[in-house]
Amino acid sequence: MAKEIEEDEEKIAAYKKKIEQLEEQINKKQEIEKVPPQNVIPNKSFKEDTGEEEKKVVAKPPTKIDNQSNNVPKPADNDKTCKMDISSLFKPHDDIQMLNVYENLAFDNPDGGAWKQGWKIEVDEKSIKTKPKLNVIVIPHSHCDPGWLMTFFEYYDKQVDGILTSMTKFLTDNDKMKFIYAEMSFFERFWARSTAEEKQKVKALLKNKQLEFVTAGWVMSDESNAHFFSQIMELMEGHEFLMNQFDYRPKNHWSIDPFGLSPTMAYLLKQSNFSNMVIQRVHYSVKKYLASKKQLEFTWRQLFGGDKDNTDIFTHMMPFFSYDVPHSLGPSPAVACQFDFIRMVKWGCPWGKTPQRIISRNLKERANTLADLFRQKGELYNFNTVLIPLGDDFRYETLEEWAMQHDNFKLLFEYINDNADLNMNVKFGTLEDYFTLVHEDAEKEKKEVPILSGDFFTYADHDDHYWSGYYTSRPFYKRMDRILMHRVRAADITYATFISKGGNGEDMDFDALVEARRTLSLFQHHDGVAGTSKTAVMTDYGQKMLKAIEDCDTLIKKCLEKHLKGEATVEMTETREKEDSLPEQVVIHEDSTVLVLNPLSRHSQEVICVVINNIASRIKGMSDESQEIIPIIHVENGLIVLEKEKFKLCFLSKVNPFGLSSYDIVREPLPGTSIASIETYAANLKSDHFDIKSLDGEEVVIELDVTVAINGKTGFVTKIDGVDADIHFAKYGCRETSRSKPGGEITSGAYLFLPDGPSKKLDDSGNSYVVVNGNLIKQIIVKGHKESKLQHTIEIVRGKNYVNIENIIDLEDVHDFELAMKMDTNVESGEHFYTDLNGFQIIRRKRFAKLPIQGNFYPMPSAAYIEDQKKRFTIVGNQPLGVSSQKDGSLEIILDRRLTADDSRGVAQGVLDNKRTKSSFRIIIDNGQIIKRDNSVGGFLSLRAQMASQSLHYPPVVMYSSTPLDNKPDSYSILKKGLPCDIHVVAIRSLVAKETYKDISNDDLKRKSLPSFALILQRHAFDCSLSPEDKCQQSDDGNLRFKDYFTVDYKSIQNSSLTLMYIDDNQIDKVHMDPMEIKTFKVSI
């Protein structure tokens, strides 16, 4: 009995301790100053002067400014490094889950008649008069690609200038006509070249609500390859321009051409205080399924949304094949085409019947036919309002086209509206007009809107034509995009630091930074980073990106030179000769100083390698164990080559968060123990500086913090930390055309992946390789497949728990060839695998036998993994590519594709402009008792995988001064200490002062910065059931006090919406962030 009492007392004491811990956490929570969790509600000072209150019914914003957590993590044990409880984030409460939809769909494609991918829509004629009057909103629009068949400037000069000029005149002269427009990259150029009179007219059109800017990002962003950082930047670029010039805040999203849709974009728009979305390119089987249930309008909830509505956004999905007029007015394109009146004078209709000018003789028949189309389309939706887009690519170029559409439809509308039997009200409108009516109907009728979670990849427009090829097309430029992303972010942080430390903005070319941001934003266009433009256009993008990289580098160097008080001239250690070449490292001589800038908000401890030409060199004042000399080895003309006059000096750098460190190179030899040794297999190398031994083809094992086993004959990985990881390479060919099967006449191209069957392993019997054994770095450099000129490098680094993989390939000697890197493991993953969405979140995929090979490929913007109950195999990358798991325990990534055929999606060429291309990855093996969540639809990277991905995307910026510094520079950082590892600084972006555009010409306009910047923070969510990261300190439940971390002498910090369109009046100094949350703060200095 005494023993039982003693045990009970121990339990009571333990419970008391737990209660005390909970009370302490609650007290801390209550100390946090309240700021909005998701949106800032626009008050009257933020609204356009409309004279009426904004109405939002379905996608409801919060009713007050509040910072109450919606998904408060449960307290974890204090002795754990990884404490985050994300159990509530794995499964949203939804009505429609897209993975379940895929389970249920047959993915057949029966001929539906007039609506080929649907069915014959029946309308009960008798009920027309008994139902409420049907509202039809016809929305003129023009989709303008900022680069595709022509370059951005060519499109503007030849088409877009005419569109926007004629729009301004026609809408001014016709007050019932309306228009929506999306791409601010073009509109800013138009605005800069407009007369004062035109500018006043545009402002009047906005005030009258004849013109609505929709989404209003710099471009209509791709949603598969784009990184969420770049998506935010392109939105901010457009929104900042509109705010500065018009005090205008868009609130409706228009995404009609990106080839598949991601919930990441929905989240970013919700955080920007958008209310509604329109989307178009979704798999035809999914459209048919949702249409059959009248669920084409839904509330889109994030995968991590749980049972809260704070990530929900109302979404309208177009039902038919395309956004052009024939596929927008109703289910029959042959009939709808007859109402695209510009086709009377050009193009015609491919279905045979061309439009007729509306006159009294045909008015009744034409009006009734049009009303039938509208009503049939309305049958697919649950509300009494129908959205009718009226436009296409580069439409309304001339006043003639404006008049044709307006005048003919005006007659039709008047007849329909005056005819009581039709019981319909039709008018020109905008998205805002449409959604206002929908939300009013929802509130009045108390109609429930279904909640949907998941994404809309992979897109197919018909037959087996899956658009999974563009996930990889033009990988050279996809990687260049990520390099520019890193440089823009680093330049922004460096410039903001310079200004916050009292620097004079006039000393820096801030305008060049703005142009670099805009170049990055421009390439997020869905024919840019997608790699689906003509060769000349891709080259133009590349030239723009190279200039932007160079301008960012120049700004970083100039800021640091000011920080060094003119003591040195700073240069980058890496240069790029031209837009289509890989970067090369500069040779640095002794008596130089290496400068390492850390772009991360946590301490950086990285091995840095610089190229030297004197092997008798070292870092001054650093221990021998912390530095070494390794050879430079590469594959050239089918042979492994060792550089004889150049070497790499590698050393362990330690840099404070956002800080700067310097290291002096002096002429002094390192001991032999700090000189790497070399082992070769089937490679004849000689050196006067390195010991070289031959291998006999037996298994090779390299080991530092990770142990890697290598196939002795091929040089490829076979095991990582005891986990089977057979890495090899394979090819997909292109299927031959065949008119005997539906869609068989089409083969692979820039958009489509249509392979000739399963991949075939490439012959690796001719491989040769070199092992570099250093104390800090160990490498395997493999000469692989001859025709693809494969150079494959495996690298492990001291202090790092991942394996670096780098491939350099050149497909110029092959045709109809898609190169895949395959990883076969003993992970028992079954049919499931996980991929990331835009570098922001993870989604679970399933391999379906009912889908073709190409239908089981998905975008991998930055990460993919497979797992079983005991281990996880993760690969993170620094370039977007296509990924799949074609069998249990396997992942494969398409590295590049060279294709002779056009796939009939508009670009009218194959993919034959391949470059010598590099791809970089990190493989992480995590162990743990992984919780199998059979109903989960999402996932989360482990802490170590998240950190590995972050440092891969944002590596140290390495520079040098050819003259040694007399004094060590103090840290350049604006941080007192590193932020918790679950808090990531997405961006520190200096705001642009309002430009004063002159009349007509503004080519010499130089933009200036304001004394304020956007601080964008993200809180990562980690899967803590996996390997812990001992050196990582997480936040106190997402709570952060700015003054504890930032040295900036700021005047104020204010909470804002994501893109700063809405800024709260209250000043704050503390914040709480939920896992996965992204927040923006305006910091004034």
BELBEL-V749967 format. One record per residue. N is the residue number from 1. PSI is psi in whole degrees, 0 to 359 (none if undefined). Layout:
n->(N:N)
psi->(PSI:PSI)
This chain:
n->(1:2:3:4:5:6:7:8:9:10:11:12:13:14:15:16:17:18:19:20:21:22:23:24:25:26:27:28:29:30:31:32:33:34:35:36:37:38:39:40:41:42:43:44:45:46:47:48:49:50:51:52:53:54:55:56:57:58:59:60:61:62:63:64:65:66:67:68:69:70:71:72:73:74:75:76:77:78:79:80:81:82:83:84:85:86:87:88:89:90:91:92:93:94:95:96:97:98:99:100:101:102:103:104:105:106:107:108:109:110:111:112:113:114:115:116:117:118:119:120:121:122:123:124:125:126:127:128:129:130:131:132:133:134:135:136:137:138:139:140:141:142:143:144:145:146:147:148:149:150:151:152:153:154:155:156:157:158:159:160:161:162:163:164:165:166:167:168:169:170:171:172:173:174:175:176:177:178:179:180:181:182:183:184:185:186:187:188:189:190:191:192:193:194:195:196:197:198:199:200:201:202:203:204:205:206:207:208:209:210:211:212:213:214:215:216:217:218:219:220:221:222:223:224:225:226:227:228:229:230:231:232:233:234:235:236:237:238:239:240:241:242:243:244:245:246:247:248:249:250:251:252:253:254:255:256:257:258:259:260:261:262:263:264:265:266:267:268:269:270:271:272:273:274:275:276:277:278:279:280:281:282:283:284:285:286:287:288:289:290:291:292:293:294:295:296:297:298:299:300:301:302:303:304:305:306:307:308:309:310:311:312:313:314:315:316:317:318:319:320:321:322:323:324:325:326:327:328:329:330:331:332:333:334:335:336:337:338:339:340:341:342:343:344:345:346:347:348:349:350:351:352:353:354:355:356:357:358:359:360:361:362:363:364:365:366:367:368:369:370:371:372:373:374:375:376:377:378:379:380:381:382:383:384:385:386:387:388:389:390:391:392:393:394:395:396:397:398:399:400:401:402:403:404:405:406:407:408:409:410:411:412:413:414:415:416:417:418:419:420:421:422:423:424:425:426:427:428:429:430:431:432:433:434:435:436:437:438:439:440:441:442:443:444:445:446:447:448:449:450:451:452:453:454:455:456:457:458:459:460:461:462:463:464:465:466:467:468:469:470:471:472:473:474:475:476:477:478:479:480:481:482:483:484:485:486:487:488:489:490:491:492:493:494:495:496:497:498:499:500:501:502:503:504:505:506:507:508:509:510:511:512:513:514:515:516:517:518:519:520:521:522:523:524:525:526:527:528:529:530:531:532:533:534:535:536:537:538:539:540:541:542:543:544:545:546:547:548:549:550:551:552:553:554:555:556:557:558:559:560:561:562:563:564:565:566:567:568:569:570:571:572:573:574:575:576:577:578:579:580:581:582:583:584:585:586:587:588:589:590:591:592:593:594:595:596:597:598:599:600:601:602:603:604:605:606:607:608:609:610:611:612:613:614:615:616:617:618:619:620:621:622:623:624:625:626:627:628:629:630:631:632:633:634:635:636:637:638:639:640:641:642:643:644:645:646:647:648:649:650:651:652:653:654:655:656:657:658:659:660:661:662:663:664:665:666:667:668:669:670:671:672:673:674:675:676:677:678:679:680:681:682:683:684:685:686:687:688:689:690:691:692:693:694:695:696:697:698:699:700:701:702:703:704:705:706:707:708:709:710:711:712:713:714:715:716:717:718:719:720:721:722:723:724:725:726:727:728:729:730:731:732:733:734:735:736:737:738:739:740:741:742:743:744:745:746:747:748:749:750:751:752:753:754:755:756:757:758:759:760:761:762:763:764:765:766:767:768:769:770:771:772:773:774:775:776:777:778:779:780:781:782:783:784:785:786:787:788:789:790:791:792:793:794:795:796:797:798:799:800:801:802:803:804:805:806:807:808:809:810:811:812:813:814:815:816:817:818:819:820:821:822:823:824:825:826:827:828:829:830:831:832:833:834:835:836:837:838:839:840:841:842:843:844:845:846:847:848:849:850:851:852:853:854:855:856:857:858:859:860:861:862:863:864:865:866:867:868:869:870:871:872:873:874:875:876:877:878:879:880:881:882:883:884:885:886:887:888:889:890:891:892:893:894:895:896:897:898:899:900:901:902:903:904:905:906:907:908:909:910:911:912:913:914:915:916:917:918:919:920:921:922:923:924:925:926:927:928:929:930:931:932:933:934:935:936:937:938:939:940:941:942:943:944:945:946:947:948:949:950:951:952:953:954:955:956:957:958:959:960:961:962:963:964:965:966:967:968:969:970:971:972:973:974:975:976:977:978:979:980:981:982:983:984:985:986:987:988:989:990:991:992:993:994:995:996:997:998:999:1000:1001:1002:1003:1004:1005:1006:1007:1008:1009:1010:1011:1012:1013:1014:1015:1016:1017:1018:1019:1020:1021:1022:1023:1024:1025:1026:1027:1028:1029:1030:1031:1032:1033:1034:1035:1036:1037:1038:1039:1040:1041:1042:1043:1044:1045:1046:1047:1048:1049:1050:1051:1052:1053:1054:1055:1056:1057:1058:1059:1060:1061:1062:1063:1064:1065:1066:1067:1068:1069:1070:1071:1072:1073:1074:1075:1076:1077:1078:1079:1080:1081:1082:1083:1084:1085)
psi->(318:323:319:318:318:317:320:320:323:320:316:317:320:318:319:317:319:318:318:319:318:318:321:318:321:319:319:319:320:340:341:130:141:125:164:139:324:312:155:127:126:123:183:331:344:344:155:153:87:341:5:156:147:139:123:120:304:307:83:130:167:153:354:160:118:151:27:131:140:336:69:120:146:148:139:171:137:342:359:142:315:108:356:130:111:21:330:355:359:337:115:152:112:168:330:118:124:330:323:322:316:322:322:337:141:340:38:176:62:150:118:5:226:314:90:325:15:239:173:118:122:134:129:99:327:334:356:314:338:342:162:154:132:125:130:122:113:121:102:137:161:117:116:107:122:57:127:276:338:166:170:310:323:316:317:310:323:335:310:322:318:321:310:328:313:327:313:316:313:318:325:322:347:92:351:349:145:170:144:149:144:319:105:342:316:319:325:320:319:315:320:338:6:154:165:323:316:321:318:323:317:316:322:322:322:317:323:356:27:331:129:130:125:134:299:31:178:326:175:99:142:150:3:315:336:138:146:331:311:326:317:316:319:328:315:324:314:317:322:319:314:320:317:321:328:353:46:137:102:151:3:135:144:103:86:349:340:143:67:152:141:140:344:316:321:319:314:322:319:317:339:3:27:155:328:156:149:129:158:301:93:147:132:329:324:317:313:318:311:322:322:337:8:46:28:348:128:169:119:119:145:154:330:15:341:221:15:153:13:352:3:141:135:133:134:124:127:143:339:188:319:177:7:173:315:333:21:330:331:186:344:103:329:323:315:325:333:353:13:89:341:339:355:330:345:154:308:192:131:348:3:312:126:162:155:142:138:122:174:327:326:3:311:311:317:319:317:321:317:317:323:318:311:316:321:318:321:334:343:354:161:350:167:31:137:133:124:96:142:85:194:194:128:52:166:45:332:159:330:315:317:314:319:313:311:310:319:317:326:317:319:315:315:318:313:313:330:350:103:330:332:336:54:144:115:139:160:145:187:176:322:320:316:308:330:315:320:314:324:318:318:319:318:315:357:42:135:139:126:150:129:141:155:194:183:57:148:139:137:134:333:163:223:30:82:132:62:358:322:349:335:337:136:57:338:314:332:318:322:324:317:326:317:319:313:317:320:314:315:318:320:314:318:318:315:323:315:314:318:338:16:7:155:117:335:340:350:152:78:328:324:325:318:317:325:317:317:327:314:316:319:320:347:352:145:358:7:277:341:337:32:23:169:159:314:327:318:320:318:316:315:318:320:318:321:315:319:319:313:321:322:317:318:317:316:314:316:320:318:326:321:319:325:6:39:12:338:157:124:137:157:147:358:133:161:124:316:175:337:21:154:151:150:148:141:144:128:133:164:165:29:164:129:132:132:118:126:114:6:154:20:163:140:129:94:150:118:135:130:154:131:163:8:113:341:57:155:173:128:134:8:143:154:326:341:9:159:165:129:156:160:116:136:169:129:126:41:10:151:127:137:122:131:335:359:148:170:128:114:139:158:115:144:118:137:162:128:20:179:131:154:149:125:130:126:160:98:124:146:155:163:332:345:16:123:154:165:139:141:151:119:32:129:96:145:146:144:354:336:140:131:129:156:148:156:8:4:165:140:138:127:145:131:252:346:145:126:128:139:136:123:341:330:336:359:155:140:329:147:118:44:354:129:130:74:104:128:180:148:166:146:135:179:137:152:151:145:120:3:349:149:127:3:348:352:142:181:144:200:325:312:144:109:81:166:16:190:158:156:129:135:145:124:16:341:11:148:158:165:137:126:118:103:176:329:326:138:135:151:120:120:131:112:219:127:310:329:3:49:125:114:125:131:134:136:150:139:134:359:137:33:168:124:134:130:134:134:124:160:112:20:341:5:166:147:59:124:120:126:140:121:143:108:123:174:20:128:76:346:227:359:146:169:139:160:163:105:24:10:318:169:139:143:135:160:136:118:127:336:350:149:169:311:336:347:11:144:161:141:82:327:345:153:152:160:155:158:200:349:342:158:136:113:138:128:146:162:29:144:135:173:144:153:166:104:353:169:130:14:146:147:143:129:122:325:163:134:121:134:339:156:142:19:37:17:335:340:42:164:195:93:14:37:146:165:117:139:143:140:138:164:135:130:129:119:138:156:176:87:127:120:115:91:332:8:148:351:183:180:140:152:164:316:325:320:316:323:319:318:315:337:320:328:68:167:144:117:126:177:158:128:351:140:148:136:326:143:129:142:163:140:2:154:11:139:325:168:142:155:150:348:356:118:133:105:314:152:103:111:138:150:131:152:127:141:98:130:179:121:296:129:30:335:9:129:120:147:160:153:161:52:156:159:122:113:120:149:138:116:153:127:147:102:4:359:185:131:162:105:331:7:128:118:167:165:81:32:10:139:131:120:318:344:342:324:139:355:130:77:151:322:154:128:141:148:170:169:316:18:21:332:123:129:145:330:143:146:162:3:158:151:136:133:157:136:354:142:130:149:140:138:121:119:134:none)
